[in-house]
Amino acid sequence: MSRRGAPKNFGYTLVEIMIAITAISALVAVGNTAMLKFMEFYSLNTTRIELQMESRKILDHMTRHIHQARASTCILSQDSGQPSYSKISFTTVDNKNFIYSQNGTRLTYWVNGLSANDLSKNLKQVSFFEPQTTENTIVGVMISFEKTSDFGRKKTLQVGNAKIRIMN
């Protein structure tokens, strides 16, 4: 059988191949940048979630003990070289002496003067305060945490003010 018209060419020209390679290279470059941005976003979000969980745990711990304090025994102070009002000491109704204090980037606590326990190693600052000057049965706590993500960026989380009522 004879064919009508010109035979069809099934190959690609060099120009078509170069255009395809350029388009694929552009897609790979954009995709790589987008993937790196996504991974950085994921890392920062994971760091934020870890700091939020840590802050909840610490505030629950503090609240449980400060609730049991005797209001007349609460002393707000600071250790040498630490931020103002970064230390609280008190005695509970069952005569346990508690101290919470900042030591650099660590938040530590002591019970009856025994060895220090670290609550956090990601502390930026803790401040204890009395929000009402007429009533000494409320203690305010403000905590900020800071942690470096996997990509080297620092994530800072400020918990804000938690007001804890002293029940005794």
For each residue, the residues with C-beta under 8 A, 3 or more apart:
1:
2:
3: 7
4:
5:
6:
7: 3
8:
9:
10:
11:
12: 16 17
13: 16 17
14: 17 18
15: 18 19
16: 12 13 19 20
17: 12 13 14 20 21
18: 14 15 21 22
19: 15 16 22 23
20: 16 17 23 24
21: 17 18 24 25
22: 18 19 25 26
23: 19 20 26 27
24: 20 21 27 28
25: 21 22 28 29
26: 22 23 29 30
27: 23 24 30 31
28: 24 25 31 32
29: 25 26 32 33
30: 26 27 33 34
31: 27 28 34 35
32: 28 29 35 36
33: 29 30 36 37
34: 30 31 37 38
35: 31 32 38 39
36: 32 33 39 40
37: 33 34 40 41
38: 34 35 41 42
39: 35 36 42 43 151
40: 36 37 43 44 149 151 153
41: 37 38 44 45
42: 38 39 45 46
43: 39 40 46 47 149 150 151 153
44: 40 41 47 48 149 151 153 155
45: 41 42 48 49
46: 42 43 49 50 149
47: 43 44 50 51 147 148 149 150 155
48: 44 45 51 52 155 157
49: 45 46 52 53
50: 46 47 53 54 147
51: 47 48 54 55 122 145 147 155 157
52: 48 49 55 56 157
53: 49 50 56 57
54: 50 51 57 58 120 122 145
55: 51 52 58 59 143 145 157 159
56: 52 53 59 60
57: 53 54 60 61 119
58: 54 55 61 62 107 119 120 143
59: 55 56 62 63 141 143 159 162
60: 56 57 63 64
61: 57 58 64 65 109 119
62: 58 59 65 66 100 141 162 164
63: 59 60 66 67 162 164
64: 60 61 67 68
65: 61 62 68 69 92 98
66: 62 63 69 88 90 139 164 166
67: 63 64 164 165 166 167
68: 64 65 92 93 94 167 168
69: 65 66 73 74 90 91 92 93 98 166 168
70: 73 74 90 91 92 93 166 168
71: 74 136 137 166 168
72: 136
73: 69 70 89 90 91
74: 69 70 71 88 89 90 136 139 166
75: 88 89 90
76: 85 87 88 128 129 130 139
77: 85 87 88 89
78: 82 83 84 85 86 87 101
79: 82 86 87 101 102 103
80:
81:
82: 78 79 86 87 101 102 103 104
83: 78 86 102 125 126 127
84: 78 127
85: 76 77 78 127 128 129
86: 78 79 82 83 101 102 125 126 127 128
87: 76 77 78 79 82 99 100 101 102 128
88: 66 74 75 76 77 99 100 101 128 139
89: 73 74 75 77 97 98 99 100
90: 66 69 70 73 74 75 97 98
91: 69 70 73 95 96 97 98
92: 65 68 69 70 95 96 98 168
93: 68 69 70 168
94: 68
95: 91 92
96: 91 92 111 112
97: 89 90 91 110 111 112 113
98: 65 69 89 90 91 92 109 110 111
99: 87 88 89 109 110
100: 62 87 88 89 107 108 109 119 126 128
101: 78 79 82 86 87 88 107 108 109
102: 79 82 83 86 87 106 107 108 123 125 126
103: 79 82 106 107 108 116
104: 82 123
105: 121 122 123 124 146
106: 102 103 118 120 121 123
107: 58 100 101 102 103 118 119 120 123 126 143
108: 100 101 102 103 116 117 118 119
109: 61 98 99 100 101 116 117 119
110: 97 98 99 113 114 115 116 117
111: 96 97 98 114 117
112: 96 97
113: 97 110
114: 110 111
115: 110
116: 103 108 109 110
117: 108 109 110 111
118: 106 107 108 121
119: 57 58 61 100 107 108 109
120: 54 58 106 107 123 145
121: 105 106 118
122: 51 54 105 145 146 147
123: 102 104 105 106 107 120 126 143 144 145 146
124: 105 144 145 146 156
125: 83 86 102 142 143 144
126: 83 86 100 102 107 123 141 142 143 144
127: 83 84 85 86 140 141 142 143
128: 76 85 86 87 88 100 139 140 141
129: 76 85 139 140 142
130: 76 133 136 138 139 140
131: 138 140 161 163
132: 135 138
133: 130
134:
135: 132 138
136: 71 72 74 130 166
137: 71 165 166
138: 130 131 132 135 163 164 165 166
139: 66 74 76 88 128 129 130 163 164 166
140: 127 128 129 130 131 161 162 163 164
141: 59 62 126 127 128 161 162 163 164
142: 125 126 127 129 158 159 160 161 162
143: 55 58 59 107 123 125 126 127 158 159 162
144: 123 124 125 126 156 157 158 159
145: 51 54 55 120 122 123 124 156 157 159
146: 105 122 123 124 154 155 156 157
147: 47 50 51 122 154 155
148: 47 152 153 154 155
149: 40 43 44 46 47 152 153 154 155
150: 43 47
151: 39 40 43 44
152: 148 149
153: 40 43 44 148 149
154: 146 147 148 149
155: 44 47 48 51 146 147 148 149
156: 124 144 145 146
157: 48 51 52 55 144 145 146
158: 142 143 144
159: 55 59 142 143 144 145 162
160: 142
161: 131 140 141 142
162: 59 62 63 140 141 142 143 159
163: 131 138 139 140 141
164: 62 63 66 67 138 139 140 141
165: 67 137 138
166: 66 67 69 70 71 74 136 137 138 139
167: 67 68
168: 68 69 70 71 92 93
